[in-house]
Amino acid sequence: MRSYSRQLIENDDIEAVISALKQDILTGGATNERFENAICEYSGAKFAVTFNNATSALLAAYYVVDLKKNDEFITTPISFAATANAGLFLGARPVFCDVKPNGLIDEAQIEAKITQKTKAIVPVHYSGALANMQEIARIAAKHRLAVIEDAAHAFGSKSRANEVGSLSDMAIFSFHPVKPITTLEGGAIITNNEDLWQRLKLFRSHGIKKGELWGQDMLRLGLNFRLNDVSAALGLNQLKKLERFINARQDLALFYDEALSEIDELEPVILPSSLRSSRHIYPVIIQGGRLLAKKRDFFARLRAAGLGVQVHYKPINQMGFYKNIGYKPLEGADDFYARELSIPCHQALSRQDARTVINTLKECIRATSRD
Ligand SMILES: *Cc1c(COP(=O)(O)O)cnc(C)c1O
């Protein structure tokens, strides 16, 4: 099955892990700090804090901006559930802002969602394309709100006007195997704010600060969300390859953009040429009519033909849990969910594989429209 995304682990990654396993210190050691420094260097951020996954990183970010019961935060329904769940877990209420036809939060609708209770805006850089951070930063400054970028898809994305993490309080990356680079499980937060950096580090490790000799004190509430040093060693090695991985994804994406122009039923999401996207997801949009009505058949046929297609995402506000607590549908998100299909696009996929993907799409469109 050609998955929509997957890791690429090479021999030098395996060697990096083996030598990390032979170190005296397997967690809480210097390798993790080296990985954090490398993330700073790559992203241009002043500070980086790794986590054992991006979900705990989200929880940490929400915690350190003091998101709590009766607070609200504005986010997008077209994301992985963790974006909203982590805030809900602290007792805050996610307020969903609808998306544009490209799946990104519609910045023009954010301001109308702001109330006395709003504390933060949490845009998601869906697929690796960047939300309109200039506008979001402007709105946040005007209303004195925190901005936390869920950049789980977007490690390595940049545009001329926007480096991830430069127009917000914090940005969060995920190193899950399907994401741009992997540490197996893992995540990180970048920030330019020293106070947030200190608080994130405390939250990650029980709120305990070490002192001289046996001295230590617990200063704040915290948990254990540390990334281990073996994962960090893998991350350090993978990070060296991120540009190569993105170039490979870019190549495939441009090939798909062109190939899809000849398929009436499917439309690519064309990105501005000034944007370098990580291309974590390559979404195609099913045009109206017969194929859309038969998306389930089409999807099943693609899977049977060995294409590990996926749909990103079922809107969070339409998940059973959220419906049960009273969330209502949003038109743009529902339409995007109805039409979207993610096709394989990753660094382990060859150009020949991509041709097979296009041919399989064509065959399955024909077969689906026939019966
Ligand atoms: C993957 C993902 C997360 C969660 O990342 P984990 O590292 O698996 O915890 C959060 N938000 C988005 C948008 C994601 O895609």
PDBQT file of the ligand as one rigid body, heavy atoms in Angstrom, charges set to zero:
ROOT
HETATM    1  C1  LIG A 401      -0.066  15.038  14.034  1.00  0.00    +0.000 C 
HETATM    2  C2  LIG A 401      -0.755  16.245  14.530  1.00  0.00    +0.000 A 
HETATM    3  C3  LIG A 401      -0.813  16.593  15.889  1.00  0.00    +0.000 A 
HETATM    4  C4  LIG A 401      -0.373  15.650  16.980  1.00  0.00    +0.000 C 
HETATM    5  O1  LIG A 401       0.925  15.223  16.822  1.00  0.00    +0.000 OA
HETATM    6  P1  LIG A 401       1.471  13.993  17.677  1.00  0.00    +0.000 P 
HETATM    7  O2  LIG A 401       2.959  14.183  17.606  1.00  0.00    +0.000 OA
HETATM    8  O3  LIG A 401       1.008  12.746  16.986  1.00  0.00    +0.000 OA
HETATM    9  O4  LIG A 401       0.959  14.099  19.056  1.00  0.00    +0.000 OA
HETATM   10  C5  LIG A 401      -1.369  17.800  16.245  1.00  0.00    +0.000 A 
HETATM   11  N1  LIG A 401      -1.875  18.643  15.327  1.00  0.00    +0.000 NA
HETATM   12  C6  LIG A 401      -1.865  18.334  14.009  1.00  0.00    +0.000 A 
HETATM   13  C7  LIG A 401      -2.418  19.317  13.036  1.00  0.00    +0.000 C 
HETATM   14  C8  LIG A 401      -1.321  17.118  13.577  1.00  0.00    +0.000 A 
HETATM   15  O5  LIG A 401      -1.350  16.804  12.278  1.00  0.00    +0.000 OA
ENDROOT
TORSDOF 0
